[in-house]
């Protein structure tokens, strides 16, 4: 009974947020060479929608634990973008940690399931922007926003299925979710009782 109450408490704590911006949890990712000098993490961004201007409570934010002290040095993408109404593909922007705006499309017109591929890693310093040094929480926030709002916050663009963004850097180490750790703790406690 105590385990059920603790699980419910942990679940409720995981749902709480102080941010007025919609935060969406990560559903799928892969990591190569975790914790090494040349780590990478591929994020599934399928279904993410670009709703409103930066900082709007209507925007979606993907928060990813990359590790305390990790440094993001590069980004690549392979995404399929669709515009809604009169919105242009070039208006869809991903804002990384409030520092770097990434616009994957240069199309000054509406697009329908259009593929955009970086064709490799874009090194941040080569692009004239500083690397992203993660703060003490180790969480990388990616906000999906519109540079020009056409549809009044009801959604201007979205990523279709099979869309991914890969971040590259130093010492990228993801951690399991709190409920997964709690579940493993319950398994260990159950085995110790036997």
PyMOL CGO cylinders between C-alpha atoms (Angstrom):
from pymol import cmd
from pymol.cgo import CYLINDER

trace = [
    CYLINDER, 0.00, 0.00, 0.00, 2.87, 2.37, 0.80, 0.3, 1, 1, 1, 1, 1, 1,
    CYLINDER, 2.87, 2.37, 0.80, 4.40, 1.69, -2.62, 0.3, 1, 1, 1, 1, 1, 1,
    CYLINDER, 4.40, 1.69, -2.62, 1.14, 2.62, -4.35, 0.3, 1, 1, 1, 1, 1, 1,
    CYLINDER, 1.14, 2.62, -4.35, 0.87, 5.88, -2.39, 0.3, 1, 1, 1, 1, 1, 1,
    CYLINDER, 0.87, 5.88, -2.39, 4.51, 6.71, -3.13, 0.3, 1, 1, 1, 1, 1, 1,
    CYLINDER, 4.51, 6.71, -3.13, 3.99, 5.96, -6.83, 0.3, 1, 1, 1, 1, 1, 1,
    CYLINDER, 3.99, 5.96, -6.83, 0.92, 8.21, -6.94, 0.3, 1, 1, 1, 1, 1, 1,
    CYLINDER, 0.92, 8.21, -6.94, 2.84, 10.98, -5.16, 0.3, 1, 1, 1, 1, 1, 1,
    CYLINDER, 2.84, 10.98, -5.16, 5.76, 10.69, -7.59, 0.3, 1, 1, 1, 1, 1, 1,
    CYLINDER, 5.76, 10.69, -7.59, 3.39, 10.73, -10.57, 0.3, 1, 1, 1, 1, 1, 1,
    CYLINDER, 3.39, 10.73, -10.57, 1.68, 13.88, -9.28, 0.3, 1, 1, 1, 1, 1, 1,
    CYLINDER, 1.68, 13.88, -9.28, 5.04, 15.55, -8.63, 0.3, 1, 1, 1, 1, 1, 1,
    CYLINDER, 5.04, 15.55, -8.63, 6.15, 14.73, -12.16, 0.3, 1, 1, 1, 1, 1, 1,
    CYLINDER, 6.15, 14.73, -12.16, 3.08, 16.48, -13.58, 0.3, 1, 1, 1, 1, 1, 1,
    CYLINDER, 3.08, 16.48, -13.58, 3.65, 19.75, -11.71, 0.3, 1, 1, 1, 1, 1, 1,
    CYLINDER, 3.65, 19.75, -11.71, 5.30, 22.63, -13.55, 0.3, 1, 1, 1, 1, 1, 1,
    CYLINDER, 5.30, 22.63, -13.55, 5.87, 26.30, -12.81, 0.3, 1, 1, 1, 1, 1, 1,
    CYLINDER, 5.87, 26.30, -12.81, 6.13, 27.28, -16.45, 0.3, 1, 1, 1, 1, 1, 1,
    CYLINDER, 6.13, 27.28, -16.45, 3.09, 28.74, -18.22, 0.3, 1, 1, 1, 1, 1, 1,
    CYLINDER, 3.09, 28.74, -18.22, 4.36, 27.16, -21.44, 0.3, 1, 1, 1, 1, 1, 1,
    CYLINDER, 4.36, 27.16, -21.44, 3.11, 23.74, -22.52, 0.3, 1, 1, 1, 1, 1, 1,
    CYLINDER, 3.11, 23.74, -22.52, 5.86, 21.21, -21.89, 0.3, 1, 1, 1, 1, 1, 1,
    CYLINDER, 5.86, 21.21, -21.89, 5.79, 17.92, -23.73, 0.3, 1, 1, 1, 1, 1, 1,
    CYLINDER, 5.79, 17.92, -23.73, 7.77, 14.98, -22.44, 0.3, 1, 1, 1, 1, 1, 1,
    CYLINDER, 7.77, 14.98, -22.44, 10.19, 13.11, -24.62, 0.3, 1, 1, 1, 1, 1, 1,
    CYLINDER, 10.19, 13.11, -24.62, 8.70, 9.94, -26.04, 0.3, 1, 1, 1, 1, 1, 1,
    CYLINDER, 8.70, 9.94, -26.04, 11.50, 8.47, -28.13, 0.3, 1, 1, 1, 1, 1, 1,
    CYLINDER, 11.50, 8.47, -28.13, 15.23, 9.03, -28.39, 0.3, 1, 1, 1, 1, 1, 1,
    CYLINDER, 15.23, 9.03, -28.39, 18.49, 7.21, -29.07, 0.3, 1, 1, 1, 1, 1, 1,
    CYLINDER, 18.49, 7.21, -29.07, 21.93, 7.97, -27.69, 0.3, 1, 1, 1, 1, 1, 1,
    CYLINDER, 21.93, 7.97, -27.69, 25.30, 7.11, -29.19, 0.3, 1, 1, 1, 1, 1, 1,
    CYLINDER, 25.30, 7.11, -29.19, 28.49, 7.08, -27.07, 0.3, 1, 1, 1, 1, 1, 1,
    CYLINDER, 28.49, 7.08, -27.07, 26.75, 8.46, -23.98, 0.3, 1, 1, 1, 1, 1, 1,
    CYLINDER, 26.75, 8.46, -23.98, 29.03, 10.40, -21.66, 0.3, 1, 1, 1, 1, 1, 1,
    CYLINDER, 29.03, 10.40, -21.66, 31.98, 10.57, -24.05, 0.3, 1, 1, 1, 1, 1, 1,
    CYLINDER, 31.98, 10.57, -24.05, 33.63, 13.56, -25.68, 0.3, 1, 1, 1, 1, 1, 1,
    CYLINDER, 33.63, 13.56, -25.68, 31.64, 12.96, -28.87, 0.3, 1, 1, 1, 1, 1, 1,
    CYLINDER, 31.64, 12.96, -28.87, 28.12, 12.01, -27.80, 0.3, 1, 1, 1, 1, 1, 1,
    CYLINDER, 28.12, 12.01, -27.80, 24.91, 12.40, -29.78, 0.3, 1, 1, 1, 1, 1, 1,
    CYLINDER, 24.91, 12.40, -29.78, 21.21, 12.13, -29.00, 0.3, 1, 1, 1, 1, 1, 1,
    CYLINDER, 21.21, 12.13, -29.00, 18.52, 11.71, -31.67, 0.3, 1, 1, 1, 1, 1, 1,
    CYLINDER, 18.52, 11.71, -31.67, 15.09, 13.09, -30.73, 0.3, 1, 1, 1, 1, 1, 1,
    CYLINDER, 15.09, 13.09, -30.73, 11.80, 12.14, -32.37, 0.3, 1, 1, 1, 1, 1, 1,
    CYLINDER, 11.80, 12.14, -32.37, 10.01, 15.45, -33.00, 0.3, 1, 1, 1, 1, 1, 1,
    CYLINDER, 10.01, 15.45, -33.00, 7.14, 13.98, -35.03, 0.3, 1, 1, 1, 1, 1, 1,
    CYLINDER, 7.14, 13.98, -35.03, 3.85, 15.72, -34.24, 0.3, 1, 1, 1, 1, 1, 1,
    CYLINDER, 3.85, 15.72, -34.24, 5.34, 18.82, -32.64, 0.3, 1, 1, 1, 1, 1, 1,
    CYLINDER, 5.34, 18.82, -32.64, 3.39, 21.91, -33.65, 0.3, 1, 1, 1, 1, 1, 1,
    CYLINDER, 3.39, 21.91, -33.65, 4.50, 25.52, -34.11, 0.3, 1, 1, 1, 1, 1, 1,
    CYLINDER, 4.50, 25.52, -34.11, 1.73, 27.66, -32.59, 0.3, 1, 1, 1, 1, 1, 1,
    CYLINDER, 1.73, 27.66, -32.59, 2.70, 31.19, -31.62, 0.3, 1, 1, 1, 1, 1, 1,
    CYLINDER, 2.70, 31.19, -31.62, 5.49, 33.74, -31.02, 0.3, 1, 1, 1, 1, 1, 1,
    CYLINDER, 5.49, 33.74, -31.02, 8.40, 32.98, -28.66, 0.3, 1, 1, 1, 1, 1, 1,
    CYLINDER, 8.40, 32.98, -28.66, 7.41, 32.54, -25.02, 0.3, 1, 1, 1, 1, 1, 1,
    CYLINDER, 7.41, 32.54, -25.02, 3.71, 32.07, -25.72, 0.3, 1, 1, 1, 1, 1, 1,
    CYLINDER, 3.71, 32.07, -25.72, 1.84, 29.67, -23.41, 0.3, 1, 1, 1, 1, 1, 1,
    CYLINDER, 1.84, 29.67, -23.41, 0.48, 28.04, -26.58, 0.3, 1, 1, 1, 1, 1, 1,
    CYLINDER, 0.48, 28.04, -26.58, 3.91, 26.82, -27.71, 0.3, 1, 1, 1, 1, 1, 1,
    CYLINDER, 3.91, 26.82, -27.71, 5.20, 23.32, -27.15, 0.3, 1, 1, 1, 1, 1, 1,
    CYLINDER, 5.20, 23.32, -27.15, 8.54, 22.83, -25.40, 0.3, 1, 1, 1, 1, 1, 1,
    CYLINDER, 8.54, 22.83, -25.40, 10.60, 19.66, -25.53, 0.3, 1, 1, 1, 1, 1, 1,
    CYLINDER, 10.60, 19.66, -25.53, 12.74, 19.39, -22.37, 0.3, 1, 1, 1, 1, 1, 1,
    CYLINDER, 12.74, 19.39, -22.37, 15.56, 16.87, -22.64, 0.3, 1, 1, 1, 1, 1, 1,
    CYLINDER, 15.56, 16.87, -22.64, 18.02, 15.94, -19.90, 0.3, 1, 1, 1, 1, 1, 1,
    CYLINDER, 18.02, 15.94, -19.90, 21.43, 15.96, -21.57, 0.3, 1, 1, 1, 1, 1, 1,
    CYLINDER, 21.43, 15.96, -21.57, 23.50, 15.98, -18.39, 0.3, 1, 1, 1, 1, 1, 1,
    CYLINDER, 23.50, 15.98, -18.39, 24.94, 18.57, -16.04, 0.3, 1, 1, 1, 1, 1, 1,
    CYLINDER, 24.94, 18.57, -16.04, 28.00, 20.11, -17.67, 0.3, 1, 1, 1, 1, 1, 1,
    CYLINDER, 28.00, 20.11, -17.67, 27.22, 18.78, -21.13, 0.3, 1, 1, 1, 1, 1, 1,
    CYLINDER, 27.22, 18.78, -21.13, 28.01, 21.02, -24.09, 0.3, 1, 1, 1, 1, 1, 1,
    CYLINDER, 28.01, 21.02, -24.09, 25.97, 21.03, -27.30, 0.3, 1, 1, 1, 1, 1, 1,
    CYLINDER, 25.97, 21.03, -27.30, 28.35, 21.62, -30.22, 0.3, 1, 1, 1, 1, 1, 1,
    CYLINDER, 28.35, 21.62, -30.22, 26.28, 20.64, -33.25, 0.3, 1, 1, 1, 1, 1, 1,
    CYLINDER, 26.28, 20.64, -33.25, 22.79, 19.92, -34.59, 0.3, 1, 1, 1, 1, 1, 1,
    CYLINDER, 22.79, 19.92, -34.59, 21.46, 17.91, -37.52, 0.3, 1, 1, 1, 1, 1, 1,
    CYLINDER, 21.46, 17.91, -37.52, 17.91, 17.26, -38.68, 0.3, 1, 1, 1, 1, 1, 1,
    CYLINDER, 17.91, 17.26, -38.68, 15.80, 15.21, -41.03, 0.3, 1, 1, 1, 1, 1, 1,
    CYLINDER, 15.80, 15.21, -41.03, 12.23, 16.46, -40.76, 0.3, 1, 1, 1, 1, 1, 1,
    CYLINDER, 12.23, 16.46, -40.76, 8.98, 16.53, -42.73, 0.3, 1, 1, 1, 1, 1, 1,
    CYLINDER, 8.98, 16.53, -42.73, 7.16, 19.85, -42.34, 0.3, 1, 1, 1, 1, 1, 1,
    CYLINDER, 7.16, 19.85, -42.34, 3.57, 20.79, -43.18, 0.3, 1, 1, 1, 1, 1, 1,
    CYLINDER, 3.57, 20.79, -43.18, 2.11, 24.33, -43.07, 0.3, 1, 1, 1, 1, 1, 1,
    CYLINDER, 2.11, 24.33, -43.07, -1.43, 25.13, -41.97, 0.3, 1, 1, 1, 1, 1, 1,
    CYLINDER, -1.43, 25.13, -41.97, -3.35, 27.75, -43.94, 0.3, 1, 1, 1, 1, 1, 1,
    CYLINDER, -3.35, 27.75, -43.94, -1.27, 30.63, -45.29, 0.3, 1, 1, 1, 1, 1, 1,
    CYLINDER, -1.27, 30.63, -45.29, 1.72, 30.01, -43.02, 0.3, 1, 1, 1, 1, 1, 1,
    CYLINDER, 1.72, 30.01, -43.02, 5.11, 29.59, -44.69, 0.3, 1, 1, 1, 1, 1, 1,
    CYLINDER, 5.11, 29.59, -44.69, 7.56, 26.80, -43.97, 0.3, 1, 1, 1, 1, 1, 1,
    CYLINDER, 7.56, 26.80, -43.97, 10.26, 29.35, -43.17, 0.3, 1, 1, 1, 1, 1, 1,
    CYLINDER, 10.26, 29.35, -43.17, 8.21, 30.66, -40.22, 0.3, 1, 1, 1, 1, 1, 1,
    CYLINDER, 8.21, 30.66, -40.22, 8.64, 27.43, -38.20, 0.3, 1, 1, 1, 1, 1, 1,
    CYLINDER, 8.64, 27.43, -38.20, 11.47, 27.94, -35.70, 0.3, 1, 1, 1, 1, 1, 1,
    CYLINDER, 11.47, 27.94, -35.70, 13.03, 25.73, -33.03, 0.3, 1, 1, 1, 1, 1, 1,
    CYLINDER, 13.03, 25.73, -33.03, 14.61, 27.77, -30.23, 0.3, 1, 1, 1, 1, 1, 1,
    CYLINDER, 14.61, 27.77, -30.23, 17.34, 25.83, -28.42, 0.3, 1, 1, 1, 1, 1, 1,
    CYLINDER, 17.34, 25.83, -28.42, 17.82, 26.82, -24.76, 0.3, 1, 1, 1, 1, 1, 1,
    CYLINDER, 17.82, 26.82, -24.76, 16.68, 30.38, -25.53, 0.3, 1, 1, 1, 1, 1, 1,
    CYLINDER, 16.68, 30.38, -25.53, 19.92, 30.93, -27.46, 0.3, 1, 1, 1, 1, 1, 1,
    CYLINDER, 19.92, 30.93, -27.46, 19.81, 29.51, -30.98, 0.3, 1, 1, 1, 1, 1, 1,
    CYLINDER, 19.81, 29.51, -30.98, 16.99, 29.81, -33.52, 0.3, 1, 1, 1, 1, 1, 1,
    CYLINDER, 16.99, 29.81, -33.52, 16.91, 26.95, -36.01, 0.3, 1, 1, 1, 1, 1, 1,
    CYLINDER, 16.91, 26.95, -36.01, 14.75, 27.36, -39.10, 0.3, 1, 1, 1, 1, 1, 1,
    CYLINDER, 14.75, 27.36, -39.10, 14.87, 24.13, -41.11, 0.3, 1, 1, 1, 1, 1, 1,
    CYLINDER, 14.87, 24.13, -41.11, 12.98, 25.50, -44.12, 0.3, 1, 1, 1, 1, 1, 1,
    CYLINDER, 12.98, 25.50, -44.12, 13.86, 28.39, -46.39, 0.3, 1, 1, 1, 1, 1, 1,
    CYLINDER, 13.86, 28.39, -46.39, 10.55, 28.15, -48.26, 0.3, 1, 1, 1, 1, 1, 1,
    CYLINDER, 10.55, 28.15, -48.26, 8.69, 31.47, -48.40, 0.3, 1, 1, 1, 1, 1, 1,
    CYLINDER, 8.69, 31.47, -48.40, 5.42, 29.67, -49.13, 0.3, 1, 1, 1, 1, 1, 1,
    CYLINDER, 5.42, 29.67, -49.13, 3.14, 27.05, -47.55, 0.3, 1, 1, 1, 1, 1, 1,
    CYLINDER, 3.14, 27.05, -47.55, 4.54, 23.48, -47.66, 0.3, 1, 1, 1, 1, 1, 1,
    CYLINDER, 4.54, 23.48, -47.66, 2.92, 20.05, -47.44, 0.3, 1, 1, 1, 1, 1, 1,
    CYLINDER, 2.92, 20.05, -47.44, 4.91, 17.16, -45.95, 0.3, 1, 1, 1, 1, 1, 1,
    CYLINDER, 4.91, 17.16, -45.95, 8.10, 18.70, -47.33, 0.3, 1, 1, 1, 1, 1, 1,
    CYLINDER, 8.10, 18.70, -47.33, 11.36, 17.00, -46.32, 0.3, 1, 1, 1, 1, 1, 1,
    CYLINDER, 11.36, 17.00, -46.32, 14.27, 19.06, -45.00, 0.3, 1, 1, 1, 1, 1, 1,
    CYLINDER, 14.27, 19.06, -45.00, 17.61, 17.39, -44.25, 0.3, 1, 1, 1, 1, 1, 1,
    CYLINDER, 17.61, 17.39, -44.25, 20.71, 19.13, -42.90, 0.3, 1, 1, 1, 1, 1, 1,
    CYLINDER, 20.71, 19.13, -42.90, 22.85, 16.65, -44.87, 0.3, 1, 1, 1, 1, 1, 1,
    CYLINDER, 22.85, 16.65, -44.87, 25.20, 16.32, -41.92, 0.3, 1, 1, 1, 1, 1, 1,
    CYLINDER, 25.20, 16.32, -41.92, 26.13, 18.03, -38.70, 0.3, 1, 1, 1, 1, 1, 1,
    CYLINDER, 26.13, 18.03, -38.70, 25.93, 21.82, -38.46, 0.3, 1, 1, 1, 1, 1, 1,
    CYLINDER, 25.93, 21.82, -38.46, 28.78, 22.80, -36.14, 0.3, 1, 1, 1, 1, 1, 1,
    CYLINDER, 28.78, 22.80, -36.14, 27.56, 25.72, -34.02, 0.3, 1, 1, 1, 1, 1, 1,
    CYLINDER, 27.56, 25.72, -34.02, 30.86, 27.61, -33.91, 0.3, 1, 1, 1, 1, 1, 1,
    CYLINDER, 30.86, 27.61, -33.91, 31.32, 27.18, -37.68, 0.3, 1, 1, 1, 1, 1, 1,
    CYLINDER, 31.32, 27.18, -37.68, 27.85, 28.76, -38.06, 0.3, 1, 1, 1, 1, 1, 1,
    CYLINDER, 27.85, 28.76, -38.06, 29.00, 31.76, -36.00, 0.3, 1, 1, 1, 1, 1, 1,
    CYLINDER, 29.00, 31.76, -36.00, 27.12, 30.95, -32.77, 0.3, 1, 1, 1, 1, 1, 1,
    CYLINDER, 27.12, 30.95, -32.77, 28.56, 29.78, -29.44, 0.3, 1, 1, 1, 1, 1, 1,
    CYLINDER, 28.56, 29.78, -29.44, 28.18, 26.22, -28.18, 0.3, 1, 1, 1, 1, 1, 1,
    CYLINDER, 28.18, 26.22, -28.18, 25.35, 25.67, -25.71, 0.3, 1, 1, 1, 1, 1, 1,
    CYLINDER, 25.35, 25.67, -25.71, 26.78, 24.97, -22.25, 0.3, 1, 1, 1, 1, 1, 1,
    CYLINDER, 26.78, 24.97, -22.25, 24.10, 23.32, -20.13, 0.3, 1, 1, 1, 1, 1, 1,
    CYLINDER, 24.10, 23.32, -20.13, 23.17, 24.93, -16.83, 0.3, 1, 1, 1, 1, 1, 1,
    CYLINDER, 23.17, 24.93, -16.83, 23.13, 23.23, -13.44, 0.3, 1, 1, 1, 1, 1, 1,
    CYLINDER, 23.13, 23.23, -13.44, 19.86, 21.41, -14.20, 0.3, 1, 1, 1, 1, 1, 1,
    CYLINDER, 19.86, 21.41, -14.20, 21.33, 19.75, -17.31, 0.3, 1, 1, 1, 1, 1, 1,
    CYLINDER, 21.33, 19.75, -17.31, 18.06, 20.18, -19.22, 0.3, 1, 1, 1, 1, 1, 1,
    CYLINDER, 18.06, 20.18, -19.22, 17.99, 21.36, -22.84, 0.3, 1, 1, 1, 1, 1, 1,
    CYLINDER, 17.99, 21.36, -22.84, 14.73, 23.16, -23.67, 0.3, 1, 1, 1, 1, 1, 1,
    CYLINDER, 14.73, 23.16, -23.67, 13.63, 23.30, -27.31, 0.3, 1, 1, 1, 1, 1, 1,
    CYLINDER, 13.63, 23.30, -27.31, 10.70, 25.65, -27.95, 0.3, 1, 1, 1, 1, 1, 1,
    CYLINDER, 10.70, 25.65, -27.95, 8.67, 25.19, -31.16, 0.3, 1, 1, 1, 1, 1, 1,
    CYLINDER, 8.67, 25.19, -31.16, 7.54, 28.69, -32.22, 0.3, 1, 1, 1, 1, 1, 1,
    CYLINDER, 7.54, 28.69, -32.22, 6.39, 30.79, -35.16, 0.3, 1, 1, 1, 1, 1, 1,
    CYLINDER, 6.39, 30.79, -35.16, 8.40, 33.79, -36.39, 0.3, 1, 1, 1, 1, 1, 1,
    CYLINDER, 8.40, 33.79, -36.39, 5.21, 35.21, -37.95, 0.3, 1, 1, 1, 1, 1, 1,
    CYLINDER, 5.21, 35.21, -37.95, 1.83, 34.14, -36.58, 0.3, 1, 1, 1, 1, 1, 1,
    CYLINDER, 1.83, 34.14, -36.58, -0.75, 33.61, -39.34, 0.3, 1, 1, 1, 1, 1, 1,
    CYLINDER, -0.75, 33.61, -39.34, -3.42, 31.58, -37.55, 0.3, 1, 1, 1, 1, 1, 1,
    CYLINDER, -3.42, 31.58, -37.55, -3.79, 33.38, -34.23, 0.3, 1, 1, 1, 1, 1, 1,
    CYLINDER, -3.79, 33.38, -34.23, -2.09, 30.74, -32.09, 0.3, 1, 1, 1, 1, 1, 1,
    CYLINDER, -2.09, 30.74, -32.09, -4.10, 27.81, -33.42, 0.3, 1, 1, 1, 1, 1, 1,
    CYLINDER, -4.10, 27.81, -33.42, -1.09, 26.25, -35.14, 0.3, 1, 1, 1, 1, 1, 1,
    CYLINDER, -1.09, 26.25, -35.14, 0.84, 27.34, -38.20, 0.3, 1, 1, 1, 1, 1, 1,
    CYLINDER, 0.84, 27.34, -38.20, 3.17, 24.41, -38.95, 0.3, 1, 1, 1, 1, 1, 1,
    CYLINDER, 3.17, 24.41, -38.95, 3.83, 20.90, -37.63, 0.3, 1, 1, 1, 1, 1, 1,
    CYLINDER, 3.83, 20.90, -37.63, 6.30, 18.07, -38.10, 0.3, 1, 1, 1, 1, 1, 1,
    CYLINDER, 6.30, 18.07, -38.10, 4.94, 14.98, -39.84, 0.3, 1, 1, 1, 1, 1, 1,
    CYLINDER, 4.94, 14.98, -39.84, 5.87, 11.38, -38.90, 0.3, 1, 1, 1, 1, 1, 1,
    CYLINDER, 5.87, 11.38, -38.90, 9.51, 10.29, -39.10, 0.3, 1, 1, 1, 1, 1, 1,
    CYLINDER, 9.51, 10.29, -39.10, 10.90, 13.70, -38.16, 0.3, 1, 1, 1, 1, 1, 1,
    CYLINDER, 10.90, 13.70, -38.16, 14.02, 13.80, -36.02, 0.3, 1, 1, 1, 1, 1, 1,
    CYLINDER, 14.02, 13.80, -36.02, 16.62, 16.22, -34.70, 0.3, 1, 1, 1, 1, 1, 1,
    CYLINDER, 16.62, 16.22, -34.70, 20.04, 15.07, -33.48, 0.3, 1, 1, 1, 1, 1, 1,
    CYLINDER, 20.04, 15.07, -33.48, 22.13, 17.04, -31.02, 0.3, 1, 1, 1, 1, 1, 1,
    CYLINDER, 22.13, 17.04, -31.02, 25.88, 16.49, -30.79, 0.3, 1, 1, 1, 1, 1, 1,
    CYLINDER, 25.88, 16.49, -30.79, 28.24, 17.45, -28.04, 0.3, 1, 1, 1, 1, 1, 1,
    CYLINDER, 28.24, 17.45, -28.04, 30.35, 16.53, -25.09, 0.3, 1, 1, 1, 1, 1, 1,
    CYLINDER, 30.35, 16.53, -25.09, 29.19, 14.34, -22.21, 0.3, 1, 1, 1, 1, 1, 1,
    CYLINDER, 29.19, 14.34, -22.21, 25.55, 13.95, -23.24, 0.3, 1, 1, 1, 1, 1, 1,
    CYLINDER, 25.55, 13.95, -23.24, 24.11, 11.45, -20.76, 0.3, 1, 1, 1, 1, 1, 1,
    CYLINDER, 24.11, 11.45, -20.76, 20.32, 11.00, -20.54, 0.3, 1, 1, 1, 1, 1, 1,
    CYLINDER, 20.32, 11.00, -20.54, 18.70, 9.66, -17.39, 0.3, 1, 1, 1, 1, 1, 1,
    CYLINDER, 18.70, 9.66, -17.39, 15.64, 7.46, -17.03, 0.3, 1, 1, 1, 1, 1, 1,
    CYLINDER, 15.64, 7.46, -17.03, 12.35, 9.04, -16.00, 0.3, 1, 1, 1, 1, 1, 1,
    CYLINDER, 12.35, 9.04, -16.00, 11.51, 9.28, -12.30, 0.3, 1, 1, 1, 1, 1, 1,
    CYLINDER, 11.51, 9.28, -12.30, 8.70, 6.74, -12.57, 0.3, 1, 1, 1, 1, 1, 1,
    CYLINDER, 8.70, 6.74, -12.57, 11.01, 4.23, -14.25, 0.3, 1, 1, 1, 1, 1, 1,
    CYLINDER, 11.01, 4.23, -14.25, 13.51, 4.57, -11.42, 0.3, 1, 1, 1, 1, 1, 1,
    CYLINDER, 13.51, 4.57, -11.42, 10.70, 4.26, -8.89, 0.3, 1, 1, 1, 1, 1, 1,
    CYLINDER, 10.70, 4.26, -8.89, 9.47, 1.12, -10.63, 0.3, 1, 1, 1, 1, 1, 1,
    CYLINDER, 9.47, 1.12, -10.63, 12.92, -0.43, -10.55, 0.3, 1, 1, 1, 1, 1, 1,
    CYLINDER, 12.92, -0.43, -10.55, 13.18, 0.46, -6.87, 0.3, 1, 1, 1, 1, 1, 1,
    CYLINDER, 13.18, 0.46, -6.87, 9.89, -1.34, -6.28, 0.3, 1, 1, 1, 1, 1, 1,
    CYLINDER, 9.89, -1.34, -6.28, 11.19, -4.45, -8.03, 0.3, 1, 1, 1, 1, 1, 1,
    CYLINDER, 11.19, -4.45, -8.03, 14.32, -4.45, -5.88, 0.3, 1, 1, 1, 1, 1, 1,
    CYLINDER, 14.32, -4.45, -5.88, 12.29, -3.94, -2.69, 0.3, 1, 1, 1, 1, 1, 1,
    CYLINDER, 12.29, -3.94, -2.69, 9.96, -6.77, -3.70, 0.3, 1, 1, 1, 1, 1, 1,
    CYLINDER, 9.96, -6.77, -3.70, 12.89, -9.13, -4.25, 0.3, 1, 1, 1, 1, 1, 1,
    CYLINDER, 12.89, -9.13, -4.25, 14.47, -8.21, -0.92, 0.3, 1, 1, 1, 1, 1, 1,
    CYLINDER, 14.47, -8.21, -0.92, 11.29, -9.19, 0.94, 0.3, 1, 1, 1, 1, 1, 1,
    CYLINDER, 11.29, -9.19, 0.94, 11.30, -12.69, -0.54, 0.3, 1, 1, 1, 1, 1, 1,
]
cmd.load_cgo(trace, "trace")
